Amino acid sequence: MSLYTDAKKKLLAGKPKDNYLVVTFGYYINLVLPYSDGLNLLAALASAEKYTNEYQKQERILSFERQSVTFAVMPAVEYQRIKIANLLNLTTKEVEEMETAELTPA
């Protein structure tokens, strides 16, 4: 059995093959959530406000700029490919090549 096959079995053990939602806050925070959880987060943000507590400044509660949050669907296949690449310390391109080789008849 190949390293790829072992990693894929480990990753898929007990996990559904649903899509994911990538929720981006600002420039640097990207959260990956199961799709339904991501939708719940987005629904919760509808009533969110921004709390600021800067050094030597008055604490404030301001309106939350919803345009600072973006979201995109991540297919389950892409999620799995990235996780397998992390497990095997490979690039996603290398994992994609392993997938292709595994699907190609010998």
LOKESE-586008 format. One record per atom (N, C-alpha, C): residue number from 1; residue in one letter; atom name; x, y negated, z negated. Coordinates in nm, 2 decimals. Layout:
<recs>
+-----+----+----+--------+--------+--------+
:   i : aa : at :      X :      Y :      Z :
+-----+----+----+--------+--------+--------+
: NUM :  a : CA :      X :      Y :      Z :
...
+-----+----+----+--------+--------+--------+
</recs>
This chain:
<recs>
+-----+----+----+--------+--------+--------+
:   i : aa : at :      X :      Y :      Z :
+-----+----+----+--------+--------+--------+
:   1 :  m :  N :   0.08 :   0.12 :   0.00 :
:   1 :  m : CA :   0.00 :   0.00 :   0.00 :
:   1 :  m :  C :   0.09 :  -0.12 :   0.00 :
:   2 :  s :  N :   0.05 :  -0.23 :   0.07 :
:   2 :  s : CA :   0.13 :  -0.35 :   0.09 :
:   2 :  s :  C :   0.11 :  -0.44 :  -0.03 :
:   3 :  l :  N :   0.21 :  -0.53 :  -0.05 :
:   3 :  l : CA :   0.20 :  -0.64 :  -0.15 :
:   3 :  l :  C :   0.07 :  -0.72 :  -0.13 :
:   4 :  y :  N :   0.04 :  -0.75 :   0.00 :
:   4 :  y : CA :  -0.08 :  -0.82 :   0.03 :
:   4 :  y :  C :  -0.20 :  -0.75 :  -0.01 :
:   5 :  t :  N :  -0.21 :  -0.62 :   0.01 :
:   5 :  t : CA :  -0.33 :  -0.55 :  -0.03 :
:   5 :  t :  C :  -0.35 :  -0.54 :  -0.18 :
:   6 :  d :  N :  -0.23 :  -0.52 :  -0.25 :
:   6 :  d : CA :  -0.24 :  -0.52 :  -0.39 :
:   6 :  d :  C :  -0.28 :  -0.65 :  -0.45 :
:   7 :  a :  N :  -0.23 :  -0.76 :  -0.39 :
:   7 :  a : CA :  -0.27 :  -0.90 :  -0.44 :
:   7 :  a :  C :  -0.41 :  -0.92 :  -0.41 :
:   8 :  k :  N :  -0.46 :  -0.88 :  -0.30 :
:   8 :  k : CA :  -0.60 :  -0.91 :  -0.26 :
:   8 :  k :  C :  -0.69 :  -0.83 :  -0.36 :
:   9 :  k :  N :  -0.66 :  -0.71 :  -0.39 :
:   9 :  k : CA :  -0.74 :  -0.63 :  -0.48 :
:   9 :  k :  C :  -0.75 :  -0.69 :  -0.62 :
:  10 :  k :  N :  -0.63 :  -0.74 :  -0.66 :
:  10 :  k : CA :  -0.62 :  -0.80 :  -0.79 :
:  10 :  k :  C :  -0.71 :  -0.93 :  -0.80 :
:  11 :  l :  N :  -0.70 :  -1.01 :  -0.69 :
:  11 :  l : CA :  -0.78 :  -1.13 :  -0.68 :
:  11 :  l :  C :  -0.93 :  -1.11 :  -0.68 :
:  12 :  l :  N :  -0.97 :  -1.01 :  -0.60 :
:  12 :  l : CA :  -1.11 :  -0.99 :  -0.58 :
:  12 :  l :  C :  -1.18 :  -0.90 :  -0.69 :
:  13 :  a :  N :  -1.10 :  -0.85 :  -0.78 :
:  13 :  a : CA :  -1.16 :  -0.77 :  -0.89 :
:  13 :  a :  C :  -1.27 :  -0.85 :  -0.96 :
:  14 :  g :  N :  -1.39 :  -0.81 :  -0.95 :
:  14 :  g : CA :  -1.50 :  -0.87 :  -1.02 :
:  14 :  g :  C :  -1.54 :  -1.01 :  -0.98 :
:  15 :  k :  N :  -1.49 :  -1.06 :  -0.87 :
:  15 :  k : CA :  -1.53 :  -1.19 :  -0.82 :
:  15 :  k :  C :  -1.62 :  -1.19 :  -0.70 :
:  16 :  p :  N :  -1.72 :  -1.27 :  -0.70 :
:  16 :  p : CA :  -1.81 :  -1.28 :  -0.58 :
:  16 :  p :  C :  -1.74 :  -1.35 :  -0.47 :
:  17 :  k :  N :  -1.78 :  -1.33 :  -0.34 :
:  17 :  k : CA :  -1.72 :  -1.39 :  -0.23 :
:  17 :  k :  C :  -1.80 :  -1.52 :  -0.19 :
:  18 :  d :  N :  -1.84 :  -1.60 :  -0.28 :
:  18 :  d : CA :  -1.91 :  -1.72 :  -0.25 :
:  18 :  d :  C :  -1.81 :  -1.83 :  -0.21 :
:  19 :  n :  N :  -1.86 :  -1.93 :  -0.15 :
:  19 :  n : CA :  -1.77 :  -2.05 :  -0.11 :
:  19 :  n :  C :  -1.75 :  -2.13 :  -0.24 :
:  20 :  y :  N :  -1.66 :  -2.22 :  -0.22 :
:  20 :  y : CA :  -1.61 :  -2.31 :  -0.33 :
:  20 :  y :  C :  -1.64 :  -2.45 :  -0.29 :
:  21 :  l :  N :  -1.63 :  -2.54 :  -0.39 :
:  21 :  l : CA :  -1.65 :  -2.68 :  -0.37 :
:  21 :  l :  C :  -1.52 :  -2.75 :  -0.42 :
:  22 :  v :  N :  -1.45 :  -2.83 :  -0.34 :
:  22 :  v : CA :  -1.34 :  -2.90 :  -0.39 :
:  22 :  v :  C :  -1.39 :  -3.04 :  -0.42 :
:  23 :  v :  N :  -1.38 :  -3.08 :  -0.55 :
:  23 :  v : CA :  -1.42 :  -3.22 :  -0.59 :
:  23 :  v :  C :  -1.30 :  -3.30 :  -0.62 :
:  24 :  t :  N :  -1.28 :  -3.41 :  -0.55 :
:  24 :  t : CA :  -1.16 :  -3.49 :  -0.56 :
:  24 :  t :  C :  -1.20 :  -3.62 :  -0.63 :
:  25 :  f :  N :  -1.13 :  -3.65 :  -0.74 :
:  25 :  f : CA :  -1.14 :  -3.77 :  -0.82 :
:  25 :  f :  C :  -1.02 :  -3.86 :  -0.79 :
:  26 :  g :  N :  -1.04 :  -3.97 :  -0.72 :
:  26 :  g : CA :  -0.93 :  -4.06 :  -0.69 :
:  26 :  g :  C :  -0.83 :  -3.99 :  -0.59 :
:  27 :  y :  N :  -0.70 :  -4.01 :  -0.61 :
:  27 :  y : CA :  -0.61 :  -3.95 :  -0.52 :
:  27 :  y :  C :  -0.54 :  -3.82 :  -0.56 :
:  28 :  y :  N :  -0.54 :  -3.79 :  -0.69 :
:  28 :  y : CA :  -0.46 :  -3.69 :  -0.74 :
:  28 :  y :  C :  -0.53 :  -3.57 :  -0.81 :
:  29 :  i :  N :  -0.65 :  -3.58 :  -0.84 :
:  29 :  i : CA :  -0.72 :  -3.48 :  -0.91 :
:  29 :  i :  C :  -0.82 :  -3.41 :  -0.82 :
:  30 :  n :  N :  -0.79 :  -3.28 :  -0.79 :
:  30 :  n : CA :  -0.87 :  -3.20 :  -0.70 :
:  30 :  n :  C :  -0.91 :  -3.07 :  -0.78 :
:  31 :  l :  N :  -1.04 :  -3.06 :  -0.81 :
:  31 :  l : CA :  -1.09 :  -2.95 :  -0.88 :
:  31 :  l :  C :  -1.16 :  -2.85 :  -0.78 :
:  32 :  v :  N :  -1.13 :  -2.73 :  -0.80 :
:  32 :  v : CA :  -1.20 :  -2.62 :  -0.72 :
:  32 :  v :  C :  -1.29 :  -2.55 :  -0.81 :
:  33 :  l :  N :  -1.42 :  -2.55 :  -0.77 :
:  33 :  l : CA :  -1.52 :  -2.49 :  -0.85 :
:  33 :  l :  C :  -1.61 :  -2.39 :  -0.76 :
:  34 :  p :  N :  -1.66 :  -2.29 :  -0.82 :
:  34 :  p : CA :  -1.76 :  -2.21 :  -0.74 :
:  34 :  p :  C :  -1.87 :  -2.31 :  -0.69 :
:  35 :  y :  N :  -1.92 :  -2.29 :  -0.57 :
:  35 :  y : CA :  -2.00 :  -2.38 :  -0.50 :
:  35 :  y :  C :  -2.12 :  -2.43 :  -0.59 :
:  36 :  s :  N :  -2.19 :  -2.33 :  -0.66 :
:  36 :  s : CA :  -2.31 :  -2.37 :  -0.74 :
:  36 :  s :  C :  -2.26 :  -2.46 :  -0.86 :
:  37 :  d :  N :  -2.15 :  -2.43 :  -0.92 :
:  37 :  d : CA :  -2.10 :  -2.51 :  -1.03 :
:  37 :  d :  C :  -2.06 :  -2.65 :  -0.98 :
:  38 :  g :  N :  -2.00 :  -2.66 :  -0.86 :
:  38 :  g : CA :  -1.97 :  -2.79 :  -0.81 :
:  38 :  g :  C :  -2.09 :  -2.87 :  -0.78 :
:  39 :  l :  N :  -2.20 :  -2.81 :  -0.74 :
:  39 :  l : CA :  -2.32 :  -2.89 :  -0.72 :
:  39 :  l :  C :  -2.38 :  -2.94 :  -0.85 :
:  40 :  n :  N :  -2.36 :  -2.85 :  -0.96 :
:  40 :  n : CA :  -2.41 :  -2.90 :  -1.09 :
:  40 :  n :  C :  -2.32 :  -3.01 :  -1.14 :
:  41 :  l :  N :  -2.19 :  -3.01 :  -1.11 :
:  41 :  l : CA :  -2.11 :  -3.12 :  -1.15 :
:  41 :  l :  C :  -2.15 :  -3.25 :  -1.08 :
:  42 :  l :  N :  -2.17 :  -3.24 :  -0.95 :
:  42 :  l : CA :  -2.21 :  -3.36 :  -0.87 :
:  42 :  l :  C :  -2.35 :  -3.41 :  -0.92 :
:  43 :  a :  N :  -2.44 :  -3.32 :  -0.96 :
:  43 :  a : CA :  -2.57 :  -3.37 :  -1.02 :
:  43 :  a :  C :  -2.55 :  -3.44 :  -1.15 :
:  44 :  a :  N :  -2.46 :  -3.39 :  -1.23 :
:  44 :  a : CA :  -2.43 :  -3.45 :  -1.36 :
:  44 :  a :  C :  -2.36 :  -3.59 :  -1.34 :
:  45 :  l :  N :  -2.28 :  -3.61 :  -1.24 :
:  45 :  l : CA :  -2.22 :  -3.74 :  -1.21 :
:  45 :  l :  C :  -2.32 :  -3.85 :  -1.17 :
:  46 :  a :  N :  -2.44 :  -3.81 :  -1.14 :
:  46 :  a : CA :  -2.54 :  -3.91 :  -1.10 :
:  46 :  a :  C :  -2.57 :  -4.01 :  -1.21 :
:  47 :  s :  N :  -2.55 :  -3.96 :  -1.34 :
:  47 :  s : CA :  -2.58 :  -4.05 :  -1.45 :
:  47 :  s :  C :  -2.45 :  -4.09 :  -1.52 :
:  48 :  a :  N :  -2.34 :  -4.06 :  -1.46 :
:  48 :  a : CA :  -2.21 :  -4.09 :  -1.53 :
:  48 :  a :  C :  -2.18 :  -4.24 :  -1.53 :
:  49 :  e :  N :  -2.11 :  -4.28 :  -1.64 :
:  49 :  e : CA :  -2.05 :  -4.42 :  -1.64 :
:  49 :  e :  C :  -1.90 :  -4.40 :  -1.67 :
:  50 :  k :  N :  -1.83 :  -4.51 :  -1.65 :
:  50 :  k : CA :  -1.68 :  -4.51 :  -1.67 :
:  50 :  k :  C :  -1.65 :  -4.57 :  -1.80 :
:  51 :  y :  N :  -1.57 :  -4.50 :  -1.88 :
:  51 :  y : CA :  -1.52 :  -4.55 :  -2.01 :
:  51 :  y :  C :  -1.38 :  -4.59 :  -2.00 :
:  52 :  t :  N :  -1.35 :  -4.72 :  -2.03 :
:  52 :  t : CA :  -1.21 :  -4.76 :  -2.03 :
:  52 :  t :  C :  -1.16 :  -4.80 :  -2.17 :
:  53 :  n :  N :  -1.04 :  -4.76 :  -2.20 :
:  53 :  n : CA :  -0.98 :  -4.78 :  -2.33 :
:  53 :  n :  C :  -0.83 :  -4.81 :  -2.31 :
:  54 :  e :  N :  -0.81 :  -4.93 :  -2.26 :
:  54 :  e : CA :  -0.67 :  -4.97 :  -2.23 :
:  54 :  e :  C :  -0.60 :  -5.03 :  -2.36 :
:  55 :  y :  N :  -0.48 :  -5.02 :  -2.36 :
:  55 :  y : CA :  -0.40 :  -5.07 :  -2.47 :
:  55 :  y :  C :  -0.42 :  -5.22 :  -2.49 :
:  56 :  q :  N :  -0.45 :  -5.25 :  -2.62 :
:  56 :  q : CA :  -0.47 :  -5.39 :  -2.66 :
:  56 :  q :  C :  -0.58 :  -5.47 :  -2.58 :
:  57 :  k :  N :  -0.68 :  -5.39 :  -2.53 :
:  57 :  k : CA :  -0.79 :  -5.45 :  -2.46 :
:  57 :  k :  C :  -0.92 :  -5.40 :  -2.52 :
:  58 :  q :  N :  -1.03 :  -5.47 :  -2.50 :
:  58 :  q : CA :  -1.16 :  -5.43 :  -2.54 :
:  58 :  q :  C :  -1.20 :  -5.30 :  -2.47 :
:  59 :  e :  N :  -1.26 :  -5.21 :  -2.55 :
:  59 :  e : CA :  -1.31 :  -5.09 :  -2.49 :
:  59 :  e :  C :  -1.43 :  -5.13 :  -2.40 :
:  60 :  r :  N :  -1.45 :  -5.06 :  -2.29 :
:  60 :  r : CA :  -1.57 :  -5.10 :  -2.21 :
:  60 :  r :  C :  -1.63 :  -4.98 :  -2.15 :
:  61 :  i :  N :  -1.76 :  -4.99 :  -2.12 :
:  61 :  i : CA :  -1.83 :  -4.89 :  -2.04 :
:  61 :  i :  C :  -1.88 :  -4.96 :  -1.92 :
:  62 :  l :  N :  -1.84 :  -4.91 :  -1.80 :
:  62 :  l : CA :  -1.87 :  -4.98 :  -1.68 :
:  62 :  l :  C :  -1.94 :  -4.88 :  -1.59 :
:  63 :  s :  N :  -1.99 :  -4.94 :  -1.48 :
:  63 :  s : CA :  -2.06 :  -4.85 :  -1.38 :
:  63 :  s :  C :  -1.95 :  -4.76 :  -1.32 :
:  64 :  f :  N :  -1.99 :  -4.64 :  -1.28 :
:  64 :  f : CA :  -1.90 :  -4.54 :  -1.22 :
:  64 :  f :  C :  -1.91 :  -4.56 :  -1.07 :
:  65 :  e :  N :  -1.79 :  -4.58 :  -1.01 :
:  65 :  e : CA :  -1.78 :  -4.60 :  -0.86 :
:  65 :  e :  C :  -1.79 :  -4.46 :  -0.80 :
:  66 :  r :  N :  -1.91 :  -4.43 :  -0.75 :
:  66 :  r : CA :  -1.93 :  -4.29 :  -0.69 :
:  66 :  r :  C :  -1.84 :  -4.27 :  -0.56 :
:  67 :  q :  N :  -1.80 :  -4.37 :  -0.50 :
:  67 :  q : CA :  -1.72 :  -4.35 :  -0.38 :
:  67 :  q :  C :  -1.58 :  -4.30 :  -0.42 :
:  68 :  s :  N :  -1.54 :  -4.31 :  -0.55 :
:  68 :  s : CA :  -1.41 :  -4.26 :  -0.59 :
:  68 :  s :  C :  -1.41 :  -4.11 :  -0.60 :
:  69 :  v :  N :  -1.53 :  -4.04 :  -0.58 :
:  69 :  v : CA :  -1.54 :  -3.90 :  -0.59 :
:  69 :  v :  C :  -1.58 :  -3.85 :  -0.45 :
:  70 :  t :  N :  -1.50 :  -3.75 :  -0.40 :
:  70 :  t : CA :  -1.54 :  -3.69 :  -0.27 :
:  70 :  t :  C :  -1.55 :  -3.54 :  -0.29 :
:  71 :  f :  N :  -1.62 :  -3.47 :  -0.20 :
:  71 :  f : CA :  -1.63 :  -3.33 :  -0.21 :
:  71 :  f :  C :  -1.63 :  -3.26 :  -0.08 :
:  72 :  a :  N :  -1.58 :  -3.14 :  -0.07 :
:  72 :  a : CA :  -1.57 :  -3.07 :   0.05 :
:  72 :  a :  C :  -1.59 :  -2.92 :   0.02 :
:  73 :  v :  N :  -1.65 :  -2.85 :   0.11 :
:  73 :  v : CA :  -1.67 :  -2.70 :   0.10 :
:  73 :  v :  C :  -1.54 :  -2.63 :   0.13 :
:  74 :  m :  N :  -1.50 :  -2.54 :   0.05 :
:  74 :  m : CA :  -1.38 :  -2.45 :   0.08 :
:  74 :  m :  C :  -1.43 :  -2.31 :   0.10 :
:  75 :  p :  N :  -1.42 :  -2.25 :   0.22 :
:  75 :  p : CA :  -1.46 :  -2.12 :   0.24 :
:  75 :  p :  C :  -1.39 :  -2.02 :   0.15 :
:  76 :  a :  N :  -1.46 :  -1.91 :   0.11 :
:  76 :  a : CA :  -1.41 :  -1.81 :   0.02 :
:  76 :  a :  C :  -1.28 :  -1.75 :   0.08 :
:  77 :  v :  N :  -1.27 :  -1.74 :   0.21 :
:  77 :  v : CA :  -1.15 :  -1.68 :   0.27 :
:  77 :  v :  C :  -1.03 :  -1.77 :   0.25 :
:  78 :  e :  N :  -1.05 :  -1.90 :   0.26 :
:  78 :  e : CA :  -0.94 :  -1.99 :   0.24 :
:  78 :  e :  C :  -0.90 :  -1.99 :   0.10 :
:  79 :  y :  N :  -0.99 :  -1.99 :   0.01 :
:  79 :  y : CA :  -0.96 :  -1.98 :  -0.14 :
:  79 :  y :  C :  -0.88 :  -1.86 :  -0.17 :
:  80 :  q :  N :  -0.92 :  -1.74 :  -0.11 :
:  80 :  q : CA :  -0.85 :  -1.62 :  -0.14 :
:  80 :  q :  C :  -0.71 :  -1.62 :  -0.08 :
:  81 :  r :  N :  -0.70 :  -1.68 :   0.04 :
:  81 :  r : CA :  -0.56 :  -1.69 :   0.10 :
:  81 :  r :  C :  -0.47 :  -1.77 :   0.02 :
:  82 :  i :  N :  -0.52 :  -1.88 :  -0.04 :
:  82 :  i : CA :  -0.43 :  -1.97 :  -0.12 :
:  82 :  i :  C :  -0.39 :  -1.90 :  -0.25 :
:  83 :  k :  N :  -0.49 :  -1.83 :  -0.31 :
:  83 :  k : CA :  -0.46 :  -1.76 :  -0.43 :
:  83 :  k :  C :  -0.36 :  -1.64 :  -0.41 :
:  84 :  i :  N :  -0.38 :  -1.57 :  -0.30 :
:  84 :  i : CA :  -0.28 :  -1.46 :  -0.27 :
:  84 :  i :  C :  -0.15 :  -1.52 :  -0.24 :
:  85 :  a :  N :  -0.14 :  -1.63 :  -0.17 :
:  85 :  a : CA :  -0.01 :  -1.69 :  -0.14 :
:  85 :  a :  C :   0.06 :  -1.73 :  -0.28 :
:  86 :  n :  N :  -0.02 :  -1.78 :  -0.37 :
:  86 :  n : CA :   0.04 :  -1.81 :  -0.50 :
:  86 :  n :  C :   0.09 :  -1.69 :  -0.58 :
:  87 :  l :  N :   0.01 :  -1.58 :  -0.57 :
:  87 :  l : CA :   0.05 :  -1.46 :  -0.64 :
:  87 :  l :  C :   0.18 :  -1.40 :  -0.58 :
:  88 :  l :  N :   0.19 :  -1.41 :  -0.45 :
:  88 :  l : CA :   0.31 :  -1.35 :  -0.38 :
:  88 :  l :  C :   0.42 :  -1.45 :  -0.36 :
:  89 :  n :  N :   0.40 :  -1.58 :  -0.40 :
:  89 :  n : CA :   0.50 :  -1.68 :  -0.38 :
:  89 :  n :  C :   0.53 :  -1.69 :  -0.23 :
:  90 :  l :  N :   0.43 :  -1.70 :  -0.15 :
:  90 :  l : CA :   0.44 :  -1.72 :  -0.01 :
:  90 :  l :  C :   0.36 :  -1.84 :   0.04 :
:  91 :  t :  N :   0.38 :  -1.88 :   0.16 :
:  91 :  t : CA :   0.30 :  -1.99 :   0.22 :
:  91 :  t :  C :   0.17 :  -1.93 :   0.27 :
:  92 :  t :  N :   0.07 :  -2.01 :   0.28 :
:  92 :  t : CA :  -0.06 :  -1.96 :   0.33 :
:  92 :  t :  C :  -0.05 :  -1.91 :   0.48 :
:  93 :  k :  N :   0.04 :  -1.97 :   0.55 :
:  93 :  k : CA :   0.07 :  -1.92 :   0.69 :
:  93 :  k :  C :   0.12 :  -1.78 :   0.69 :
:  94 :  e :  N :   0.21 :  -1.75 :   0.60 :
:  94 :  e : CA :   0.27 :  -1.61 :   0.58 :
:  94 :  e :  C :   0.16 :  -1.51 :   0.54 :
:  95 :  v :  N :   0.07 :  -1.55 :   0.46 :
:  95 :  v : CA :  -0.04 :  -1.47 :   0.42 :
:  95 :  v :  C :  -0.14 :  -1.45 :   0.53 :
:  96 :  e :  N :  -0.16 :  -1.55 :   0.61 :
:  96 :  e : CA :  -0.25 :  -1.54 :   0.73 :
:  96 :  e :  C :  -0.19 :  -1.44 :   0.83 :
:  97 :  e :  N :  -0.05 :  -1.44 :   0.84 :
:  97 :  e : CA :   0.01 :  -1.35 :   0.93 :
:  97 :  e :  C :   0.00 :  -1.20 :   0.88 :
:  98 :  m :  N :   0.00 :  -1.19 :   0.75 :
:  98 :  m : CA :  -0.01 :  -1.05 :   0.69 :
:  98 :  m :  C :  -0.15 :  -1.00 :   0.71 :
:  99 :  e :  N :  -0.25 :  -1.09 :   0.70 :
:  99 :  e : CA :  -0.39 :  -1.06 :   0.72 :
:  99 :  e :  C :  -0.41 :  -1.01 :   0.87 :
: 100 :  t :  N :  -0.35 :  -1.08 :   0.96 :
: 100 :  t : CA :  -0.36 :  -1.05 :   1.10 :
: 100 :  t :  C :  -0.30 :  -0.91 :   1.13 :
: 101 :  a :  N :  -0.18 :  -0.89 :   1.07 :
: 101 :  a : CA :  -0.11 :  -0.76 :   1.09 :
: 101 :  a :  C :  -0.19 :  -0.65 :   1.03 :
: 102 :  e :  N :  -0.26 :  -0.67 :   0.92 :
: 102 :  e : CA :  -0.34 :  -0.56 :   0.85 :
: 102 :  e :  C :  -0.46 :  -0.53 :   0.94 :
: 103 :  l :  N :  -0.52 :  -0.63 :   1.01 :
: 103 :  l : CA :  -0.63 :  -0.61 :   1.09 :
: 103 :  l :  C :  -0.60 :  -0.55 :   1.23 :
: 104 :  t :  N :  -0.48 :  -0.57 :   1.27 :
: 104 :  t : CA :  -0.44 :  -0.52 :   1.40 :
: 104 :  t :  C :  -0.41 :  -0.37 :   1.40 :
: 105 :  p :  N :  -0.47 :  -0.29 :   1.49 :
: 105 :  p : CA :  -0.45 :  -0.15 :   1.49 :
: 105 :  p :  C :  -0.30 :  -0.12 :   1.52 :
: 106 :  a :  N :  -0.24 :  -0.02 :   1.46 :
: 106 :  a : CA :  -0.10 :   0.02 :   1.48 :
: 106 :  a :  C :  -0.08 :   0.09 :   1.62 :
+-----+----+----+--------+--------+--------+
</recs>
